[in-house]
């Protein structure tokens, strides 16, 4: 049988195609297929720059850069947190005997 990773990749690819199909190709799928993807797209596409500063404080260019880089920054923060936690648990683990 197929693994869960393969199934998630197929589902994610289908979602990506459904969300851009009408705007890119002027094609229209039935609401049965696009109803849930439209709702999900509205939830997922959040303007993160508005959480920290009002829109009037940031120009369009800066808001675009913040929106484009926010996933990279989020991933870097999560990876850094994971590495820090592993180092912390590794250092607080039972003492290792010294070899010399």
C-alpha positions, -999 to 999 in steps of 0.1 A, spaced: 0 0 0 9 36 -4 24 55 25 8 84 42 34 108 28 25 100 -7 -12 105 0 -5 138 16 16 149 -13 -13 140 -37 -38 159 -16 -16 189 -13 -10 190 -51 -47 187 -57 -53 216 -33 -27 238 -50 -42 231 -85 -78 238 -73 -69 271 -57 -53 286 -88 -73 269 -116 -98 296 -121 -75 325 -118 -47 310 -139 -65 291 -166 -100 307 -165 -114 272 -159 -141 266 -134 -145 234 -114 -179 225 -98 -184 238 -63 -182 203 -50 -145 204 -57 -136 240 -50 -159 248 -21 -136 234 6 -104 247 -11 -118 283 -12 -126 281 25 -92 266 33 -74 292 12 -91 321 31 -80 306 64 -44 298 53 -37 331 34 -32 355 63 -14 388 60 10 384 89 24 419 85 -9 433 99 -4 415 132 27 435 141 22 469 125 -8 486 109 -10 486 71 -4 523 70 30 519 86 43 496 59 46 503 23 35 478 -3 70 467 -11 79 460 26 46 442 31 54 420 1 88 412 15 74 404 49 47 381 34 73 363 12 99 358 39 75 350 68 74 312 60 112 310 58 115 328 92 88 306 108 106 275 96 140 288 108 125 296 142 110 261 145 142 245 135 162 266 159 138 258 187 141 221 179 179 222 179 179 242 212 156 217 228 177 187 217 209 203 229 192 211 263 180 175 267 213 161 256 232 182 281 209 175 310 209 138 303 227 115 327 264 123 330 287 104 307 318 88 321 350 106 312 374 86 291 406 102 304 
